[in-house]
Amino acid sequence: MRGFLISDNHDTLVLLKLAGIDGVVAHGPAETAKALSAALAMKDLGILLMTELAAESIPEKVREMRSGGSLPLLVEIPDRHGTRRGADFLTRYIREAIGVKLE
């Protein structure tokens, strides 16, 4: 299995290419959705990395992938500008996923 990156900027793509992970740069919802479709067509794809900004441009498709429970594993990563998530993103994610409020 291999990994693939969908990024919103060139710098993240270059860094991961140095680590041996191929990918594409996609700007906007249309390009990102097209890149996602192409990535999902890869038979040996195990991990799909997406920058947070790219994932935010297609929230419905990201939600579908997370709820599907099958390969590839979707991992959102920050880009060179840092994370866009709030400090409580993990507890919000759990609350949305299973409806339990953690304190």
Beta strands, then each sheet from edge to edge (+ up, - down):
strand 1: 2-7
strand 2: 22-25
strand 3: 45-51
strand 4: 73-77
sheet 1: 2+ 1+ 3+ 4+
end
